[in-house]
Amino acid sequence: MGALVGLGVGIGLMLVWSAFFLPAGPRAGRRTPGRATELLARAGLGHVSTTGFVLLCLSLGFVVAVAIQVVSRTPPVAVAFGLMGTWLPVGVVSSRARRRQREFAEVWPEAVDNLASAVRAGMSLPDALAALGARGPEPLREAFDEFALDYQVTGRFGESLDRLKARLADPVGDRVVEGLRIAREVGGGELGRLLRNLSGYLRDEARTRSEMESRQAWTINGARLAVASPWLVLLFMSFQSEVIHRYSSPGGVAVLVFGAAACLVSYRLMMRIGRLPTERRILS
């Protein structure tokens, strides 16, 4: 009897120790996506591989650097513009992601209203979601068409919702999907009221954010113009060989490095001052 008690106490102490001191292994089926993968998903480019995107950035940077080197024959200037070319796809995809999120925020109230109307008409929740692929807002139709196909093939509502969230990659979409999941699990008696309240809240939120974004647009545009102006001047100077060759000296390299650092710090500071709070995908 004493051996069994000792064995039980030992196993319990070992489990307590392992919970605090052993490294946690990866959870099965749950991987945290990288920043590049998440950015591509938010931009609606989830089918693009991260490796391909990185190779595109590096290739574009190399092409830009070679082109500027041919024109200016000044390696420091070519390297500076090559780094800008490397970052250019990231900036384009980030802009696409922000624009896509704004479009979704504008049309989600209409989509939720359509869901509420379909539920009141007696349609089941999966059928109402699938119907959004045909008569829902245009930016959301493709995602709901694929949801309808997933549900038709698998018949698993929860897994189809998970894939829908992954395709949308949108914070508002996460809230809508999780609200529908909870409503289906606990019963649909309050589903109509939930959808009406959610539609009103999303509409008020979109209107408020639109007003704030229109007021801060001058700050963002001013920051971008201030950062781009000196580099446009440098680009035009690249066609004047007697002037641009001065940047090959140590002093010219120091000017380029200092100017790039000043532009980067000032741009980030201006964007941080003028930015609006962004909603994160806490339910992904």
Secondary structure by P-SEA (a helix, b strand, c coil): caaaaaaaaaaaaaaaaaacccccccccccccccaaaaaaaaaccccccaaaaaaaaaaaaaaaaaaaaaacccaaaaaaaaaaaaaaaaaaaaaaaaaaaaaaaacaaaaaaaaaaaaaacccaaaaaaaccccccccaaaaaaaaaaaaaacccaaaaaaaaaaaaccaaaaaaaaaaaaaaaacccaaaaaaaaaaaaaaaaaaaaaaaaaaaaaaaaaaaaaaaaaaaaaaaaccccccccccccaaaaaaaaaaaaaaaaaaaaaaaaacccccccccc
